[in-house]
Amino acid sequence: MRTWEQAGRPAAPWRPGEGDAVACAPDGSRLYRYGSEPAVPGATGAVEALALYAGQSARLINDLLPATAIVDELVSGAARALERAARPVGLGGRDKVA
């Protein structure tokens, strides 16, 4: 990305390294810089130069946590949701927001 920014952020097809094969998929096919093919498990080469899709949710990340903390949070949140869902309606259960 730094090279692209230093080049003035040109559009395709004038981006630096446009069309360069930078990695190989496990089946031996070439993967190209700026290509639409994502990095796949088992790819070799300059995988970091491939499309690394993160989706819109990537901007929602505020903390870098260990995997154990993330799993613990998911499990406790799921347990709370199941407890709320199991309560009868009208007795402090699903008709109230916790």
C-alpha positions as a printed NumPy array, in Angstrom:
array([[  0.   ,   0.   ,   0.   ],
       [  2.876,   2.328,   0.796],
       [  4.2  ,   1.963,  -2.766],
       [  0.765,   2.742,  -4.194],
       [  0.435,   5.83 ,  -1.979],
       [  3.939,   7.019,  -2.913],
       [  2.961,   6.67 ,  -6.575],
       [  0.098,   9.112,  -6.012],
       [ -2.655,   6.501,  -5.581],
       [ -3.139,   5.818,  -9.294],
       [ -6.186,   3.991, -10.59 ],
       [ -6.08 ,   0.72 , -12.518],
       [ -4.292,  -0.165, -14.727],
       [ -1.474,   2.18 , -13.636],
       [ -1.017,   0.962, -10.061],
       [  2.527,  -0.134,  -9.154],
       [  2.962,  -3.847,  -9.697],
       [ -0.367,  -4.17 , -11.503],
       [ -0.634,  -7.665, -12.947],
       [  2.319,  -9.086, -10.999],
       [  1.86 , -12.677,  -9.869],
       [  2.739, -12.411,  -6.174],
       [  1.579, -15.767,  -4.796],
       [  0.379, -19.23 ,  -5.745],
       [ -2.784, -21.01 ,  -4.683],
       [ -2.474, -24.587,  -3.402],
       [ -3.551, -25.868,  -6.846],
       [ -0.606, -24.006,  -8.426],
       [ -2.637, -21.217, -10.02 ],
       [ -1.146, -17.746,  -9.849],
       [ -2.585, -15.048,  -7.607],
       [ -2.106, -11.45 ,  -8.73 ],
       [ -1.518,  -8.158,  -6.943],
       [ -4.759,  -6.114,  -7.005],
       [ -6.633,  -9.23 ,  -8.154],
       [-10.042, -10.123,  -6.816],
       [ -8.862, -13.531,  -5.605],
       [ -8.54 , -13.567,  -1.81 ],
       [ -5.674, -15.118,   0.079],
       [ -6.624, -18.765,   0.538],
       [ -5.368, -21.279,   3.096],
       [ -2.226, -22.921,   1.798],
       [ -1.268, -20.075,  -0.547],
       [  2.456, -19.403,  -0.793],
       [  4.459, -16.351,  -1.75 ],
       [  3.703, -12.73 ,  -0.876],
       [  0.249, -13.537,   0.513],
       [  0.157, -10.174,   2.3  ],
       [  0.065,  -8.497,  -1.141],
       [ -3.236, -10.203,  -2.003],
       [ -6.754,  -9.021,  -1.293],
       [ -7.302,  -9.521,   2.438],
       [-11.031,  -9.032,   2.783],
       [-12.222,  -8.068,   6.251],
       [-15.687,  -6.745,   5.539],
       [-17.469,  -3.786,   7.034],
       [-17.278,  -5.265,  10.521],
       [-13.524,  -4.606,  10.625],
       [-14.186,  -0.971,  11.52 ],
       [-16.169,  -2.093,  14.571],
       [-13.111,  -3.601,  16.254],
       [-11.986,  -1.475,  19.177],
       [ -9.757,  -3.89 ,  21.09 ],
       [ -7.273,  -6.609,  20.242],
       [ -8.075,  -9.401,  22.664],
       [ -6.702, -12.896,  23.147],
       [ -8.842, -15.611,  21.567],
       [ -9.706, -16.994,  25.009],
       [-11.225, -13.664,  26.062],
       [-13.292, -13.486,  22.87 ],
       [-14.571, -17.045,  23.275],
       [-15.359, -16.45 ,  26.961],
       [-17.357, -13.339,  26.043],
       [-19.256, -15.212,  23.31 ],
       [-20.075, -18.114,  25.638],
       [-21.272, -15.907,  28.505],
       [-23.345, -13.766,  26.131],
       [-24.928, -16.864,  24.611],
       [-25.689, -18.249,  28.093],
       [-27.394, -14.982,  29.095],
       [-29.44 , -14.976,  25.882],
       [-30.54 , -18.581,  26.437],
       [-31.536, -17.816,  30.015],
       [-33.646, -14.848,  28.867],
       [-35.237, -16.892,  26.102],
       [-36.17 , -19.683,  28.531],
       [-38.144, -17.371,  30.871],
       [-41.915, -17.432,  30.393],
       [-43.346, -14.361,  28.7  ],
       [-44.87 , -11.933,  31.206],
       [-42.71 , -13.026,  34.129],
       [-39.7  , -10.846,  33.413],
       [-38.779, -12.896,  30.374],
       [-38.849, -12.075,  26.706],
       [-41.209,  -9.122,  26.945],
       [-38.562,  -7.071,  28.789],
       [-35.262,  -5.833,  27.487],
       [-32.34 ,  -6.511,  29.806]])
